[in-house]
Amino acid sequence: MGGVASSVAETMSEKMSENMGKAMESQMSKQMAAQKSMQREMSMKAREIQMAMNLAKTKEVLRWYAAGVGGWAVLACLAAKKLKNPAPLIPLYPLGFVVAFQYDMVYGDKMLRIKADAEEYLRDPEYLYDRFVPPEGNLMVDKDTYIDIVKRD
C-alpha cells in the first residue's frame, strides 16, 4: 500500500515540477517580450529626440548663415556700386547655395528626400552587405555576424 502511495506522490511531484517549469518558462518569455518592447519604445523615443535636436540645430545654423550672408550681400552691393565692379558679388553665389541647402533642410522636404534615399539604401543588398559592413578589427561584430543580423528575409 505504501508503494502505491509513494508512486502516486512521486508522479504528482514530477507533474508539479514539470508544470512549474512550464509556468516559469512562460513567465520568463512574457517578461523578455515586455522588456524588448520597452527597449524598442525607448530607442524610438531617443531617435525622435535626436532627430528633433538635429533639426533644431540646423534651424539655428540657418539663422546664422542667413544673417551672415544677408550682411555680406548688403556690403557686397555697396562695394560693387562704389567700385563700379561686380567682383564683390561673386561670393554670394556659393553662399546662396549654403543658405538654400539649410533652408530646404529646415522648411522644405529635404528630410523626406533623405529618408527616401536611406530606405532605398536599406533595400539594396549592395549597401547592406558591402558598404555598411563595419571595418575589420572593430570590437562589436565581424562581417558574417553583421550580415546575419541585417539579413532581410
N, CA, C and O atoms as a GROMACS GRO file, in nm:
protein
  612
    1MET      N    1   0.082  -0.119   0.000
    1MET     CA    2   0.000   0.000   0.000
    1MET      C    3   0.086   0.124   0.000
    1MET      O    4   0.055   0.223  -0.066
    2GLY      N    5   0.196   0.118   0.077
    2GLY     CA    6   0.285   0.233   0.083
    2GLY      C    7   0.352   0.257  -0.050
    2GLY      O    8   0.384   0.371  -0.084
    3GLY      N    9   0.375   0.148  -0.128
    3GLY     CA   10   0.439   0.162  -0.258
    3GLY      C   11   0.352   0.237  -0.356
    3GLY      O   12   0.402   0.317  -0.435
    4VAL      N   13   0.221   0.212  -0.350
    4VAL     CA   14   0.128   0.278  -0.441
    4VAL      C   15   0.121   0.427  -0.407
    4VAL      O   16   0.122   0.512  -0.497
    5ALA      N   17   0.112   0.458  -0.279
    5ALA     CA   18   0.102   0.597  -0.236
    5ALA      C   19   0.228   0.674  -0.272
    5ALA      O   20   0.221   0.788  -0.318
    6SER      N   21   0.343   0.613  -0.252
    6SER     CA   22   0.467   0.683  -0.284
    6SER      C   23   0.483   0.699  -0.435
    6SER      O   24   0.539   0.798  -0.482
    7SER      N   25   0.433   0.601  -0.512
    7SER     CA   26   0.437   0.609  -0.656
    7SER      C   27   0.348   0.724  -0.706
    7SER      O   28   0.386   0.800  -0.794
    8VAL      N   29   0.229   0.735  -0.647
    8VAL     CA   30   0.137   0.843  -0.682
    8VAL      C   31   0.197   0.978  -0.642
    8VAL      O   32   0.189   1.075  -0.718
    9ALA      N   33   0.256   0.984  -0.525
    9ALA     CA   34   0.316   1.109  -0.477
    9ALA      C   35   0.434   1.148  -0.566
    9ALA      O   36   0.452   1.266  -0.597
   10GLU      N   37   0.511   1.052  -0.607
   10GLU     CA   38   0.625   1.078  -0.694
   10GLU      C   39   0.580   1.128  -0.830
   10GLU      O   40   0.638   1.222  -0.885
   11THR      N   41   0.475   1.067  -0.885
   11THR     CA   42   0.420   1.109  -1.014
   11THR      C   43   0.365   1.250  -1.004
   11THR      O   44   0.386   1.332  -1.093
   12MET      N   45   0.293   1.278  -0.894
   12MET     CA   46   0.237   1.412  -0.876
   12MET      C   47   0.349   1.515  -0.860
   12MET      O   48   0.339   1.626  -0.911
   13SER      N   49   0.452   1.477  -0.791
   13SER     CA   50   0.567   1.566  -0.771
   13SER      C   51   0.632   1.598  -0.905
   13SER      O   52   0.666   1.713  -0.932
   14GLU      N   53   0.648   1.496  -0.989
   14GLU     CA   54   0.706   1.516  -1.122
   14GLU      C   55   0.618   1.607  -1.206
   14GLU      O   56   0.667   1.697  -1.275
   15LYS      N   57   0.486   1.582  -1.201
   15LYS     CA   58   0.391   1.664  -1.279
   15LYS      C   59   0.394   1.809  -1.231
   15LYS      O   60   0.393   1.902  -1.312
   16MET      N   61   0.398   1.828  -1.100
   16MET     CA   62   0.402   1.963  -1.044
   16MET      C   63   0.531   2.033  -1.085
   16MET      O   64   0.530   2.151  -1.120
   17SER      N   65   0.642   1.962  -1.080
   17SER     CA   66   0.770   2.020  -1.121
   17SER      C   67   0.767   2.058  -1.268
   17SER      O   68   0.813   2.165  -1.308
   18GLU      N   69   0.712   1.969  -1.349
   18GLU     CA   70   0.702   1.995  -1.492
   18GLU      C   71   0.613   2.116  -1.519
   18GLU      O   72   0.649   2.204  -1.598
   19ASN      N   73   0.496   2.120  -1.453
   19ASN     CA   74   0.406   2.234  -1.472
   19ASN      C   75   0.469   2.364  -1.421
   19ASN      O   76   0.452   2.470  -1.482
   20MET      N   77   0.540   2.355  -1.311
   20MET     CA   78   0.606   2.472  -1.256
   20MET      C   79   0.713   2.523  -1.352
   20MET      O   80   0.728   2.644  -1.371
   21GLY      N   81   0.787   2.432  -1.412
   21GLY     CA   82   0.889   2.468  -1.510
   21GLY      C   83   0.828   2.536  -1.631
   21GLY      O   84   0.881   2.636  -1.680
   22LYS      N   85   0.716   2.481  -1.679
   22LYS     CA   86   0.648   2.541  -1.794
   22LYS      C   87   0.596   2.680  -1.759
   22LYS      O   88   0.606   2.772  -1.840
   23ALA      N   89   0.542   2.694  -1.641
   23ALA     CA   90   0.490   2.825  -1.598
   23ALA      C   91   0.604   2.926  -1.587
   23ALA      O   92   0.588   3.042  -1.625
   24MET      N   93   0.718   2.882  -1.535
   24MET     CA   94   0.833   2.973  -1.523
   24MET      C   95   0.885   3.013  -1.660
   24MET      O   96   0.919   3.129  -1.682
   25GLU      N   97   0.892   2.917  -1.754
   25GLU     CA   98   0.935   2.948  -1.889
   25GLU      C   99   0.840   3.047  -1.955
   25GLU      O  100   0.884   3.141  -2.021
   26SER      N  101   0.710   3.025  -1.936
   26SER     CA  102   0.610   3.114  -1.993
   26SER      C  103   0.624   3.255  -1.936
   26SER      O  104   0.619   3.354  -2.009
   27GLN      N  105   0.643   3.263  -1.805
   27GLN     CA  106   0.658   3.393  -1.739
   27GLN      C  107   0.785   3.463  -1.788
   27GLN      O  108   0.783   3.584  -1.814
   28MET      N  109   0.894   3.389  -1.800
   28MET     CA  110   1.021   3.446  -1.848
   28MET      C  111   1.004   3.497  -1.991
   28MET      O  112   1.053   3.604  -2.026
   29SER      N  113   0.934   3.419  -2.072
   29SER     CA  114   0.912   3.457  -2.210
   29SER      C  115   0.832   3.587  -2.218
   29SER      O  116   0.864   3.676  -2.298
   30LYS      N  117   0.729   3.598  -2.136
   30LYS     CA  118   0.647   3.720  -2.133
   30LYS      C  119   0.729   3.839  -2.087
   30LYS      O  120   0.718   3.948  -2.143
   31GLN      N  121   0.812   3.819  -1.985
   31GLN     CA  122   0.895   3.928  -1.934
   31GLN      C  123   0.997   3.972  -2.039
   31GLN      O  124   1.022   4.091  -2.054
   32MET      N  125   1.056   3.877  -2.109
   32MET     CA  126   1.152   3.913  -2.212
   32MET      C  127   1.086   3.989  -2.326
   32MET      O  128   1.143   4.085  -2.378
   33ALA      N  129   0.965   3.948  -2.364
   33ALA     CA  130   0.892   4.018  -2.470
   33ALA      C  131   0.858   4.160  -2.425
   33ALA      O  132   0.869   4.255  -2.503
   34ALA      N  133   0.816   4.175  -2.301
   34ALA     CA  134   0.784   4.308  -2.249
   34ALA      C  135   0.910   4.395  -2.244
   34ALA      O  136   0.904   4.514  -2.275
   35GLN      N  137   1.020   4.336  -2.205
   35GLN     CA  138   1.146   4.411  -2.198
   35GLN      C  139   1.190   4.454  -2.338
   35GLN      O  140   1.234   4.568  -2.356
   36LYS      N  141   1.180   4.366  -2.437
   36LYS     CA  142   1.215   4.401  -2.574
   36LYS      C  143   1.127   4.514  -2.624
   36LYS      O  144   1.174   4.607  -2.690
   37SER      N  145   0.999   4.505  -2.593
   37SER     CA  146   0.906   4.609  -2.634
   37SER      C  147   0.942   4.744  -2.572
   37SER      O  148   0.940   4.846  -2.640
   38MET      N  149   0.975   4.743  -2.445
   38MET     CA  150   1.015   4.867  -2.377
   38MET      C  151   1.144   4.922  -2.435
   38MET      O  152   1.157   5.043  -2.454
   39GLN      N  153   1.240   4.835  -2.463
   39GLN     CA  154   1.366   4.880  -2.522
   39GLN      C  155   1.342   4.941  -2.659
   39GLN      O  156   1.401   5.044  -2.693
   40ARG      N  157   1.257   4.878  -2.738
   40ARG     CA  158   1.225   4.931  -2.872
   40ARG      C  159   1.159   5.067  -2.859
   40ARG      O  160   1.193   5.160  -2.933
   41GLU      N  161   1.065   5.080  -2.768
   41GLU     CA  162   0.995   5.206  -2.747
   41GLU      C  163   1.092   5.315  -2.702
   41GLU      O  164   1.088   5.428  -2.752
   42MET      N  165   1.179   5.283  -2.609
   42MET     CA  166   1.277   5.380  -2.560
   42MET      C  167   1.374   5.419  -2.671
   42MET      O  168   1.412   5.536  -2.683
   43SER      N  169   1.413   5.324  -2.752
   43SER     CA  170   1.503   5.351  -2.863
   43SER      C  171   1.437   5.444  -2.964
   43SER      O  172   1.501   5.537  -3.014
   44MET      N  173   1.311   5.420  -2.994
   44MET     CA  174   1.240   5.506  -3.089
   44MET      C  175   1.222   5.647  -3.034
   44MET      O  176   1.235   5.745  -3.107
   45LYS      N  177   1.194   5.658  -2.905
   45LYS     CA  178   1.181   5.790  -2.844
   45LYS      C  179   1.314   5.864  -2.846
   45LYS      O  180   1.318   5.984  -2.874
   46ALA      N  181   1.422   5.794  -2.818
   46ALA     CA  182   1.555   5.855  -2.822
   46ALA      C  183   1.588   5.900  -2.964
   46ALA      O  184   1.648   6.005  -2.984
   47ARG      N  185   1.548   5.820  -3.062
   47ARG     CA  186   1.570   5.855  -3.203
   47ARG      C  187   1.492   5.982  -3.239
   47ARG      O  188   1.546   6.071  -3.305
   48GLU      N  189   1.367   5.990  -3.196
   48GLU     CA  190   1.286   6.108  -3.224
   48GLU      C  191   1.346   6.232  -3.160
   48GLU      O  192   1.349   6.339  -3.221
   49ILE      N  193   1.393   6.218  -3.037
   49ILE     CA  194   1.455   6.332  -2.968
   49ILE      C  195   1.580   6.375  -3.044
   49ILE      O  196   1.602   6.495  -3.064
   50GLN      N  197   1.662   6.280  -3.087
   50GLN     CA  198   1.784   6.313  -3.160
   50GLN      C  199   1.751   6.382  -3.292
   50GLN      O  200   1.817   6.479  -3.330
   51MET      N  201   1.650   6.333  -3.362
   51MET     CA  202   1.611   6.396  -3.488
   51MET      C  203   1.560   6.538  -3.465
   51MET      O  204   1.592   6.628  -3.542
   52ALA      N  205   1.482   6.558  -3.360
   52ALA     CA  206   1.433   6.692  -3.329
   52ALA      C  207   1.548   6.786  -3.294
   52ALA      O  208   1.549   6.902  -3.334
   53MET      N  209   1.645   6.734  -3.219
   53MET     CA  210   1.761   6.816  -3.184
   53MET      C  211   1.841   6.852  -3.310
   53MET      O  212   1.885   6.967  -3.324
   54ASN      N  213   1.859   6.758  -3.400
   54ASN     CA  214   1.932   6.787  -3.524
   54ASN      C  215   1.859   6.890  -3.609
   54ASN      O  216   1.922   6.978  -3.667
   55LEU      N  217   1.727   6.880  -3.617
   55LEU     CA  218   1.650   6.977  -3.694
   55LEU      C  219   1.658   7.115  -3.630
   55LEU      O  220   1.673   7.215  -3.700
   56ALA      N  221   1.649   7.121  -3.497
   56ALA     CA  222   1.661   7.249  -3.428
   56ALA      C  223   1.799   7.309  -3.448
   56ALA      O  224   1.812   7.430  -3.466
   57LYS      N  225   1.902   7.225  -3.446
   57LYS     CA  226   2.039   7.273  -3.468
   57LYS      C  227   2.051   7.329  -3.610
   57LYS      O  228   2.110   7.436  -3.630
   58THR      N  229   1.997   7.258  -3.707
   58THR     CA  230   2.002   7.304  -3.845
   58THR      C  231   1.929   7.437  -3.861
   58THR      O  232   1.974   7.525  -3.934
   59LYS      N  233   1.818   7.451  -3.791
   59LYS     CA  234   1.743   7.576  -3.797
   59LYS      C  235   1.825   7.691  -3.740
   59LYS      O  236   1.825   7.801  -3.795
   60GLU      N  237   1.895   7.666  -3.631
   60GLU     CA  238   1.980   7.769  -3.570
   60GLU      C  239   2.096   7.805  -3.663
   60GLU      O  240   2.130   7.922  -3.677
   61VAL      N  241   2.156   7.704  -3.726
   61VAL     CA  242   2.264   7.730  -3.822
   61VAL      C  243   2.211   7.813  -3.938
   61VAL      O  244   2.279   7.904  -3.985
   62LEU      N  245   2.091   7.781  -3.985
   62LEU     CA  246   2.031   7.858  -4.094
   62LEU      C  247   2.018   8.005  -4.056
   62LEU      O  248   2.048   8.093  -4.136
   63ARG      N  249   1.973   8.032  -3.935
   63ARG     CA  250   1.958   8.172  -3.892
   63ARG      C  251   2.092   8.245  -3.899
   63ARG      O  252   2.099   8.358  -3.947
   64TRP      N  253   2.197   8.180  -3.850
   64TRP     CA  254   2.328   8.243  -3.852
   64TRP      C  255   2.380   8.260  -3.995
   64TRP      O  256   2.430   8.366  -4.029
   65TYR      N  257   2.368   8.156  -4.077
   65TYR     CA  258   2.412   8.167  -4.217
   65TYR      C  259   2.335   8.276  -4.290
   65TYR      O  260   2.395   8.359  -4.359
   66ALA      N  261   2.204   8.276  -4.274
   66ALA     CA  262   2.123   8.376  -4.344
   66ALA      C  263   2.160   8.518  -4.300
   66ALA      O  264   2.168   8.609  -4.383
   67ALA      N  265   2.182   8.536  -4.171
   67ALA     CA  266   2.222   8.669  -4.123
   67ALA      C  267   2.359   8.707  -4.179
   67ALA      O  268   2.379   8.821  -4.222
   68GLY      N  269   2.451   8.614  -4.178
   68GLY     CA  270   2.586   8.643  -4.231
   68GLY      C  271   2.584   8.670  -4.379
   68GLY      O  272   2.647   8.766  -4.425
   69VAL      N  273   2.514   8.588  -4.455
   69VAL     CA  274   2.509   8.606  -4.600
   69VAL      C  275   2.430   8.732  -4.633
   69VAL      O  276   2.465   8.804  -4.727
   70GLY      N  277   2.325   8.760  -4.558
   70GLY     CA  278   2.248   8.883  -4.580
   70GLY      C  279   2.334   9.006  -4.556
   70GLY      O  280   2.332   9.101  -4.635
   71GLY      N  281   2.410   9.004  -4.448
   71GLY     CA  282   2.501   9.116  -4.422
   71GLY      C  283   2.606   9.129  -4.530
   71GLY      O  284   2.638   9.240  -4.574
   72TRP      N  285   2.661   9.015  -4.573
   72TRP     CA  286   2.759   9.018  -4.681
   72TRP      C  287   2.697   9.073  -4.809
   72TRP      O  288   2.762   9.148  -4.882
   73ALA      N  289   2.574   9.035  -4.838
   73ALA     CA  290   2.507   9.081  -4.960
   73ALA      C  291   2.494   9.234  -4.960
   73ALA      O  292   2.518   9.298  -5.061
   74VAL      N  293   2.455   9.290  -4.847
   74VAL     CA  294   2.441   9.436  -4.838
   74VAL      C  295   2.577   9.501  -4.859
   74VAL      O  296   2.590   9.594  -4.939
   75LEU      N  297   2.677   9.453  -4.789
   75LEU     CA  298   2.811   9.511  -4.802
   75LEU      C  299   2.867   9.491  -4.943
   75LEU      O  300   2.931   9.581  -4.998
   76ALA      N  301   2.843   9.373  -5.002
   76ALA     CA  302   2.891   9.345  -5.138
   76ALA      C  303   2.825   9.437  -5.239
   76ALA      O  304   2.890   9.484  -5.332
   77CYS      N  305   2.697   9.461  -5.222
   77CYS     CA  306   2.626   9.553  -5.313
   77CYS      C  307   2.682   9.694  -5.301
   77CYS      O  308   2.704   9.762  -5.402
   78LEU      N  309   2.704   9.739  -5.180
   78LEU     CA  310   2.760   9.873  -5.160
   78LEU      C  311   2.900   9.881  -5.220
   78LEU      O  312   2.935   9.980  -5.286
   79ALA      N  313   2.982   9.778  -5.198
   79ALA     CA  314   3.118   9.777  -5.252
   79ALA      C  315   3.116   9.773  -5.404
   79ALA      O  316   3.194   9.842  -5.470
   80ALA      N  317   3.027   9.691  -5.462
   80ALA     CA  318   3.018   9.682  -5.607
   80ALA      C  319   2.976   9.815  -5.667
   80ALA      O  320   3.026   9.855  -5.773
   81LYS      N  321   2.886   9.883  -5.601
   81LYS     CA  322   2.840  10.014  -5.650
   81LYS      C  323   2.953  10.117  -5.639
   81LYS      O  324   2.976  10.195  -5.731
   82LYS      N  325   3.020  10.115  -5.526
   82LYS     CA  326   3.127  10.213  -5.504
   82LYS      C  327   3.245  10.188  -5.598
   82LYS      O  328   3.301  10.283  -5.654
   83LEU      N  329   3.282  10.061  -5.617
   83LEU     CA  330   3.397  10.028  -5.702
   83LEU      C  331   3.359  10.020  -5.850
   83LEU      O  332   3.446  10.014  -5.936
   84LYS      N  333   3.230  10.021  -5.877
   84LYS     CA  334   3.180  10.004  -6.015
   84LYS      C  335   3.236   9.875  -6.076
   84LYS      O  336   3.275   9.869  -6.193
   85ASN      N  337   3.238   9.770  -5.990
   85ASN     CA  338   3.292   9.640  -6.029
   85ASN      C  339   3.208   9.533  -5.957
   85ASN      O  340   3.190   9.543  -5.835
   86PRO      N  341   3.155   9.433  -6.028
   86PRO     CA  342   3.070   9.332  -5.965
   86PRO      C  343   3.148   9.224  -5.888
   86PRO      O  344   3.087   9.132  -5.834
   87ALA      N  345   3.278   9.232  -5.882
   87ALA     CA  346   3.359   9.127  -5.818
   87ALA      C  347   3.318   9.098  -5.673
   87ALA      O  348   3.318   8.981  -5.635
   88PRO      N  349   3.284   9.197  -5.591
   88PRO     CA  350   3.244   9.165  -5.453
   88PRO      C  351   3.116   9.081  -5.443
   88PRO      O  352   3.088   9.024  -5.338
   89LEU      N  353   3.040   9.074  -5.552
   89LEU     CA  354   2.915   8.996  -5.550
   89LEU      C  355   2.939   8.847  -5.577
   89LEU      O  356   2.851   8.765  -5.552
   90ILE      N  357   3.057   8.811  -5.627
   90ILE     CA  358   3.086   8.672  -5.666
   90ILE      C  359   3.068   8.574  -5.549
   90ILE      O  360   3.010   8.468  -5.571
   91PRO      N  361   3.116   8.603  -5.428
   91PRO     CA  362   3.098   8.505  -5.318
   91PRO      C  363   2.951   8.480  -5.281
   91PRO      O  364   2.921   8.381  -5.214
   92LEU      N  365   2.862   8.566  -5.324
   92LEU     CA  366   2.720   8.544  -5.291
   92LEU      C  367   2.665   8.420  -5.361
   92LEU      O  368   2.570   8.358  -5.313
   93TYR      N  369   2.723   8.384  -5.475
   93TYR     CA  370   2.673   8.268  -5.548
   93TYR      C  371   2.687   8.139  -5.467
   93TYR      O  372   2.587   8.071  -5.444
   94PRO      N  373   2.808   8.101  -5.424
   94PRO     CA  374   2.817   7.977  -5.345
   94PRO      C  375   2.751   7.990  -5.207
   94PRO      O  376   2.695   7.893  -5.156
   95LEU      N  377   2.758   8.107  -5.148
   95LEU     CA  378   2.693   8.125  -5.017
   95LEU      C  379   2.541   8.110  -5.028
   95LEU      O  380   2.476   8.065  -4.934
   96GLY      N  381   2.488   8.147  -5.142
   96GLY     CA  382   2.344   8.128  -5.165
   96GLY      C  383   2.306   7.982  -5.162
   96GLY      O  384   2.198   7.946  -5.113
   97PHE      N  385   2.393   7.895  -5.215
   97PHE     CA  386   2.366   7.751  -5.212
   97PHE      C  387   2.367   7.698  -5.069
   97PHE      O  388   2.286   7.613  -5.033
   98VAL      N  389   2.459   7.748  -4.987
   98VAL     CA  390   2.465   7.705  -4.848
   98VAL      C  391   2.336   7.741  -4.776
   98VAL      O  392   2.278   7.658  -4.706
   99VAL      N  393   2.291   7.864  -4.795
   99VAL     CA  394   2.168   7.908  -4.730
   99VAL      C  395   2.048   7.830  -4.785
   99VAL      O  396   1.960   7.790  -4.709
  100ALA      N  397   2.044   7.809  -4.916
  100ALA     CA  398   1.933   7.734  -4.976
  100ALA      C  399   1.929   7.590  -4.924
  100ALA      O  400   1.822   7.536  -4.898
  101PHE      N  401   2.045   7.527  -4.909
  101PHE     CA  402   2.053   7.390  -4.856
  101PHE      C  403   1.995   7.386  -4.715
  101PHE      O  404   1.911   7.301  -4.683
  102GLN      N  405   2.040   7.479  -4.629
  102GLN     CA  406   1.992   7.482  -4.492
  102GLN      C  407   1.841   7.512  -4.488
  102GLN      O  408   1.769   7.452  -4.408
  103TYR      N  409   1.795   7.603  -4.571
  103TYR     CA  410   1.652   7.636  -4.574
  103TYR      C  411   1.570   7.515  -4.615
  103TYR      O  412   1.467   7.485  -4.555
  104ASP      N  413   1.617   7.445  -4.719
  104ASP     CA  414   1.546   7.326  -4.766
  104ASP      C  415   1.542   7.218  -4.657
  104ASP      O  416   1.444   7.146  -4.644
  105MET      N  417   1.651   7.208  -4.581
  105MET     CA  418   1.656   7.108  -4.473
  105MET      C  419   1.553   7.140  -4.365
  105MET      O  420   1.487   7.050  -4.312
  106VAL      N  421   1.539   7.269  -4.332
  106VAL     CA  422   1.451   7.308  -4.222
  106VAL      C  423   1.306   7.323  -4.266
  106VAL      O  424   1.216   7.271  -4.202
  107TYR      N  425   1.283   7.393  -4.375
  107TYR     CA  426   1.146   7.427  -4.413
  107TYR      C  427   1.095   7.350  -4.536
  107TYR      O  428   0.974   7.347  -4.560
  108GLY      N  429   1.183   7.289  -4.610
  108GLY     CA  430   1.142   7.216  -4.730
  108GLY      C  431   1.123   7.068  -4.702
  108GLY      O  432   1.101   7.027  -4.589
  109ASP      N  433   1.132   6.990  -4.809
  109ASP     CA  434   1.111   6.846  -4.794
  109ASP      C  435   1.242   6.768  -4.808
  109ASP      O  436   1.240   6.650  -4.844
  110LYS      N  437   1.353   6.831  -4.779
  110LYS     CA  438   1.483   6.764  -4.789
  110LYS      C  439   1.490   6.642  -4.698
  110LYS      O  440   1.544   6.539  -4.738
  111MET      N  441   1.437   6.652  -4.577
  111MET     CA  442   1.440   6.537  -4.485
  111MET      C  443   1.364   6.418  -4.544
  111MET      O  444   1.406   6.303  -4.527
  112LEU      N  445   1.254   6.445  -4.614
  112LEU     CA  446   1.178   6.336  -4.676
  112LEU      C  447   1.256   6.272  -4.790
  112LEU      O  448   1.251   6.151  -4.810
  113ARG      N  449   1.329   6.355  -4.867
  113ARG     CA  450   1.410   6.301  -4.975
  113ARG      C  451   1.526   6.218  -4.918
  113ARG      O  452   1.560   6.113  -4.972
  114ILE      N  453   1.586   6.266  -4.810
  114ILE     CA  454   1.694   6.190  -4.746
  114ILE      C  455   1.641   6.058  -4.693
  114ILE      O  456   1.706   5.955  -4.707
  115LYS      N  457   1.522   6.061  -4.632
  115LYS     CA  458   1.461   5.938  -4.579
  115LYS      C  459   1.434   5.839  -4.692
  115LYS      O  460   1.458   5.719  -4.677
  116ALA      N  461   1.384   5.888  -4.806
  116ALA     CA  462   1.357   5.800  -4.920
  116ALA      C  463   1.487   5.738  -4.970
  116ALA      O  464   1.489   5.619  -5.004
  117ASP      N  465   1.594   5.816  -4.977
  117ASP     CA  466   1.723   5.760  -5.020
  117ASP      C  467   1.772   5.656  -4.920
  117ASP      O  468   1.823   5.551  -4.960
  118ALA      N  469   1.758   5.683  -4.792
  118ALA     CA  470   1.802   5.588  -4.689
  118ALA      C  471   1.723   5.458  -4.701
  118ALA      O  472   1.780   5.350  -4.688
  119GLU      N  473   1.593   5.467  -4.725
  119GLU     CA  474   1.512   5.346  -4.741
  119GLU      C  475   1.557   5.266  -4.862
  119GLU      O  476   1.560   5.143  -4.859
  120GLU      N  477   1.593   5.336  -4.969
  120GLU     CA  478   1.643   5.269  -5.088
  120GLU      C  479   1.775   5.197  -5.058
  120GLU      O  480   1.796   5.084  -5.102
  121TYR      N  481   1.864   5.263  -4.984
  121TYR     CA  482   1.991   5.200  -4.948
  121TYR      C  483   1.968   5.075  -4.864
  121TYR      O  484   2.037   4.975  -4.882
  122LEU      N  485   1.872   5.081  -4.773
  122LEU     CA  486   1.847   4.967  -4.685
  122LEU      C  487   1.785   4.849  -4.760
  122LEU      O  488   1.798   4.735  -4.717
  123ARG      N  489   1.718   4.876  -4.871
  123ARG     CA  490   1.661   4.769  -4.953
  123ARG      C  491   1.766   4.707  -5.046
  123ARG      O  492   1.749   4.593  -5.090
  124ASP      N  493   1.872   4.780  -5.075
  124ASP     CA  494   1.972   4.736  -5.170
  124ASP      C  495   2.078   4.651  -5.099
  124ASP      O  496   2.150   4.701  -5.012
  125PRO      N  497   2.089   4.522  -5.135
  125PRO     CA  498   2.186   4.435  -5.068
  125PRO      C  499   2.331   4.482  -5.084
  125PRO      O  500   2.415   4.454  -4.998
  126GLU      N  501   2.361   4.552  -5.193
  126GLU     CA  502   2.498   4.601  -5.213
  126GLU      C  503   2.542   4.691  -5.098
  126GLU      O  504   2.656   4.685  -5.052
  127TYR      N  505   2.450   4.775  -5.052
  127TYR     CA  506   2.483   4.864  -4.942
  127TYR      C  507   2.490   4.788  -4.809
  127TYR      O  508   2.582   4.807  -4.731
  128LEU      N  509   2.391   4.702  -4.786
  128LEU     CA  510   2.386   4.630  -4.658
  128LEU      C  511   2.503   4.536  -4.640
  128LEU      O  512   2.564   4.532  -4.533
  129TYR      N  513   2.536   4.461  -4.744
  129TYR     CA  514   2.634   4.354  -4.729
  129TYR      C  515   2.774   4.397  -4.770
  129TYR      O  516   2.868   4.320  -4.754
  130ASP      N  517   2.789   4.516  -4.824
  130ASP     CA  518   2.921   4.559  -4.868
  130ASP      C  519   2.960   4.692  -4.806
  130ASP      O  520   3.061   4.702  -4.736
  131ARG      N  521   2.883   4.794  -4.832
  131ARG     CA  522   2.921   4.930  -4.790
  131ARG      C  523   2.895   4.959  -4.642
  131ARG      O  524   2.966   5.040  -4.583
  132PHE      N  525   2.796   4.895  -4.583
  132PHE     CA  526   2.761   4.924  -4.444
  132PHE      C  527   2.830   4.833  -4.344
  132PHE      O  528   2.814   4.851  -4.223
  133VAL      N  529   2.905   4.736  -4.391
  133VAL     CA  530   2.972   4.642  -4.300
  133VAL      C  531   3.078   4.718  -4.220
  133VAL      O  532   3.158   4.792  -4.278
  134PRO      N  533   3.079   4.702  -4.089
  134PRO     CA  534   3.182   4.768  -4.008
  134PRO      C  535   3.322   4.723  -4.052
  134PRO      O  536   3.338   4.612  -4.103
  135PRO      N  537   3.422   4.806  -4.031
  135PRO     CA  538   3.558   4.771  -4.075
  135PRO      C  539   3.614   4.652  -3.998
  135PRO      O  540   3.571   4.623  -3.887
  136GLU      N  541   3.710   4.585  -4.059
  136GLU     CA  542   3.777   4.472  -3.994
  136GLU      C  543   3.845   4.521  -3.866
  136GLU      O  544   3.895   4.633  -3.860
  137GLY      N  545   3.847   4.437  -3.766
  137GLY     CA  546   3.915   4.471  -3.641
  137GLY      C  547   3.830   4.554  -3.545
  137GLY      O  548   3.880   4.594  -3.440
  138ASN      N  549   3.702   4.581  -3.580
  138ASN     CA  550   3.619   4.654  -3.485
  138ASN      C  551   3.584   4.562  -3.369
  138ASN      O  552   3.591   4.440  -3.381
  139LEU      N  553   3.546   4.619  -3.259
  139LEU     CA  554   3.524   4.541  -3.137
  139LEU      C  555   3.379   4.494  -3.121
  139LEU      O  556   3.348   4.422  -3.026
  140MET      N  557   3.290   4.533  -3.213
  140MET     CA  558   3.149   4.500  -3.197
  140MET      C  559   3.111   4.368  -3.263
  140MET      O  560   3.057   4.279  -3.198
  141VAL      N  561   3.140   4.355  -3.392
  141VAL     CA  562   3.086   4.242  -3.467
  141VAL      C  563   3.173   4.218  -3.591
  141VAL      O  564   3.228   4.312  -3.648
  142ASP      N  565   3.185   4.090  -3.631
  142ASP     CA  566   3.259   4.061  -3.754
  142ASP      C  567   3.162   4.065  -3.872
  142ASP      O  568   3.041   4.077  -3.853
  143LYS      N  569   3.215   4.054  -3.993
  143LYS     CA  570   3.134   4.069  -4.115
  143LYS      C  571   3.021   3.966  -4.122
  143LYS      O  572   2.907   4.002  -4.152
  144ASP      N  573   3.051   3.840  -4.094
  144ASP     CA  574   2.950   3.735  -4.105
  144ASP      C  575   2.836   3.756  -4.005
  144ASP      O  576   2.719   3.739  -4.039
  145THR      N  577   2.871   3.792  -3.883
  145THR     CA  578   2.768   3.818  -3.782
  145THR      C  579   2.683   3.938  -3.821
  145THR      O  580   2.561   3.937  -3.804
  146TYR      N  581   2.748   4.041  -3.875
  146TYR     CA  582   2.674   4.161  -3.919
  146TYR      C  583   2.574   4.124  -4.028
  146TYR      O  584   2.458   4.167  -4.024
  147ILE      N  585   2.618   4.045  -4.124
  147ILE     CA  586   2.529   4.006  -4.234
  147ILE      C  587   2.412   3.924  -4.180
  147ILE      O  588   2.299   3.940  -4.226
  148ASP      N  589   2.437   3.836  -4.083
  148ASP     CA  590   2.328   3.759  -4.021
  148ASP      C  591   2.228   3.851  -3.952
  148ASP      O  592   2.107   3.826  -3.956
  149ILE      N  593   2.277   3.957  -3.889
  149ILE     CA  594   2.190   4.049  -3.816
  149ILE      C  595   2.100   4.128  -3.911
  149ILE      O  596   1.981   4.144  -3.885
  150VAL      N  597   2.157   4.178  -4.021
  150VAL     CA  598   2.081   4.269  -4.109
  150VAL      C  599   2.011   4.197  -4.223
  150VAL      O  600   1.945   4.261  -4.304
  151LYS      N  601   2.025   4.065  -4.230
  151LYS     CA  602   1.964   3.990  -4.341
  151LYS      C  603   1.813   4.013  -4.343
  151LYS      O  604   1.745   4.000  -4.242
  152ARG      N  605   1.764   4.046  -4.462
  152ARG     CA  606   1.621   4.066  -4.483
  152ARG      C  607   1.564   3.941  -4.546
  152ARG      O  608   1.615   3.895  -4.648
  153ASP      N  609   1.461   3.885  -4.488
  153ASP     CA  610   1.401   3.763  -4.543
  153ASP      C  611   1.290   3.794  -4.639
  153ASP      O  612   1.228   3.703  -4.694
   0.00000   0.00000   0.00000
